[in-house]
Amino acid sequence: MKARTGRHTKDEALLISMAESIGSTLGSIAAKADAAQKALSPSHIAETVQREGKKLVRKSKAVARRSKNKAAANLRTNKVAKATRRGVRQAASSAKRVARRGRSQVRAAARRTGTKR
């Protein structure tokens, strides 16, 4: 069979045109996919803001915890607080003592009269 030595036909021009069109379409689709991926992924600025916000929350919680513990420690070691607690303890123990005494007096009176409580 003899090799062709003629000019390009119209079919070849049509195929070349279609190939260029397909290549152009694929390129635009790839560009849109890349833009969508960049839009969906978090940006560097957003990540930085979020990280700094979390850091600030952590620091503020730590400061609040330290100040609360310091205030509680001051209250525990305060002279006035100690004196108050001592007074409350003494009052409670004397109240218990009075109650015990009252119960024993009631029992003694019941024994004397011979009745049940």
C-alpha positions in Angstrom: 0.0 0.0 0.0 1.3 3.4 -1.0 1.8 6.1 1.6 -0.3 9.2 1.4 1.3 12.4 0.1 -1.8 14.7 0.1 -2.7 17.7 2.1 -4.5 17.7 5.5 -8.1 17.2 5.1 -10.9 19.1 6.8 -11.4 16.2 9.2 -7.9 16.7 10.6 -8.6 20.4 11.2 -11.8 19.5 13.0 -10.0 17.0 15.2 -7.3 19.5 16.1 -9.9 22.1 16.9 -11.8 19.6 19.1 -8.6 18.6 20.9 -7.8 22.3 21.6 -11.3 22.8 23.0 -11.1 19.7 25.2 -7.7 20.8 26.5 -9.0 24.3 27.3 -12.1 22.9 29.1 -9.9 20.5 31.2 -7.7 23.4 32.1 -10.6 25.6 33.3 -12.1 22.6 35.3 -8.7 22.1 37.0 -8.5 25.8 37.8 -12.0 25.8 39.3 -11.2 22.6 41.4 -8.0 24.3 42.7 -9.9 27.4 43.6 -12.6 25.4 45.4 -10.0 23.5 47.4 -8.3 26.7 48.5 -11.7 28.2 49.5 -12.6 25.1 51.6 -9.3 24.7 53.4 -8.8 27.1 56.3 -6.6 30.0 55.6 -3.3 30.8 57.4 -4.9 33.9 59.0 -7.9 32.0 60.3 -5.8 29.3 61.8 -3.6 31.9 63.5 -6.6 33.8 64.9 -8.1 30.6 66.2 -4.9 29.4 67.8 -4.3 32.8 69.5 -7.9 32.8 70.8 -7.5 29.3 72.4 -4.2 30.5 73.9 -5.8 33.5 75.4 -8.7 31.4 76.9 -6.1 29.0 78.5 -4.1 31.9 80.0 -7.2 33.6 81.4 -8.5 30.4 83.0 -5.0 29.8 84.6 -4.9 33.4 86.0 -8.5 33.0 87.4 -7.5 29.7 89.0 -4.4 31.1 90.6 -6.2 34.2 92.0 -9.0 32.0 93.3 -6.6 29.7 95.1 -4.6 32.7 96.4 -7.8 34.2 97.9 -8.8 30.9 99.5 -5.3 30.5 101.0 -5.4 34.1 102.4 -8.8 33.3 103.9 -7.5 30.1 105.5 -4.5 31.9 107.0 -6.3 35.1 108.0 -6.3 35.8 111.8 -9.9 36.9 111.8 -11.0 33.8 110.0 -9.1 31.5 112.4 -10.7 33.2 115.4 -14.2 32.9 113.9 -13.7 29.2 113.2 -12.4 28.7 116.7 -15.5 30.4 118.2 -17.8 28.3 116.0 -16.1 25.1 117.2 -16.3 26.2 120.8 -20.0 27.1 120.4 -20.8 23.8 118.8 -19.0 21.7 121.4 -20.7 23.6 124.3 -24.0 23.0 122.6 -23.3 19.3 122.4 -22.3 19.4 126.1 -25.5 21.1 127.1 -27.6 18.6 125.0 -25.8 15.7 126.7 -26.4 17.2 130.1 -30.1 17.7 129.4 -30.6 14.1 128.2 -28.9 12.8 131.3 -31.1 15.0 133.5 -34.2 13.7 131.8 -33.1 10.1 132.3 -32.3 10.7 136.0 -35.8 12.3 136.5 -37.4 9.3 134.7 -35.6 6.9 137.0 -36.7 8.8 140.0 -40.3 8.8 139.0 -40.2 5.3 137.6 -41.7 6.2 134.2 -40.4 5.6 130.8 -39.2 8.5 128.6 
